[in-house]
Amino acid sequence: MKKIFIWIICIFIVGQSISQNNFNVYPTHWWVGMKNPKLQLMIHRDHVGMESVSMQAYPGVKLVKTIKAKNPNYIFMDLVIEKSAKPGTINFKIINQQSAVENVTYELKQRSKENGKTRIRGITSEDFIFLFNVKEKKNETAPEEKIAEIEIEGQRSI
C-alpha cells in the first residue's frame, strides 16, 4: 500500500514539473495609460538566452528590441505601450533550440482613474494619535508596581 502511494506521489510530481513552463517575467504586470510609454520586461529561466522570442500582434503595443544578456538565463525585451493600448493579455512565443514553441502571457491592467487620490491615504493626524496612545500604553505599569517603586524610593537615604 505504501509503495502504491509513493508511486502516485512521484507520478503527480513529475506531471506537475512537465506541465509548468517555469518562466519568470518581471515586472509581473503593467498598466496602460502610464506617462512613460517605455517598458522593459525581463524573462528568466534556465538557458532562455539561447532561445528566440517573438510577440504576437497586440494593438497599441510594439516590441522594439530583444536583448540577450551575458548570463544565458535572462532575456530583456523593450516594449512601447501607446496610449491607444487597451487592457488585456499579451502573448509571447519562445522557440527553443529543438523548435518547440512555448507561450508566455503578460497582463496589461487598467490604470486607476483615481490616480491615488481617494484609494491611497497618506499620513494624517489620526496616525500620530494612534502612535501616541501606543507609546502611553507601553509605558504604563501596573498599580502594584507603582506602589513597590514608591516604597523602594522611600527607603533610599542620601
C-alpha positions, 0 to 999 in steps of 0.5 A: 500500500505504501509503495502504491502511494509513493508511486502516485506521489512521484507520478503527480510530481513529475506531471506537475514539473512537465506541465509548468513552463517555469518562466519568470517575467518581471515586472509581473504586470503593467498598466496602460495609460502610464506617462512613460510609454517605455517598458522593459520586461525581463524573462528568466529561466534556465538557458532562455538566452539561447532561445528566440522570442517573438510577440504576437500582434497586440494593438497599441503595443510594439516590441522594439528590441530583444536583448540577450544578456551575458548570463544565458538565463535572462532575456530583456525585451523593450516594449512601447505601450501607446496610449491607444493600448487597451487592457488585456493579455499579451502573448509571447512565443519562445522557440527553443533550440529543438523548435518547440514553441512555448507561450508566455502571457503578460497582463496589461491592467487598467490604470486607476482613474483615481490616480491615488487620490481617494484609494491611497491615504497618506499620513494624517493626524489620526496616525500620530494619535494612534502612535501616541496612545501606543507609546502611553500604553507601553509605558504604563505599569501596573498599580502594584508596581507603582506602589513597590517603586514608591516604597523602594524610593522611600527607603533610599537615604542620601 
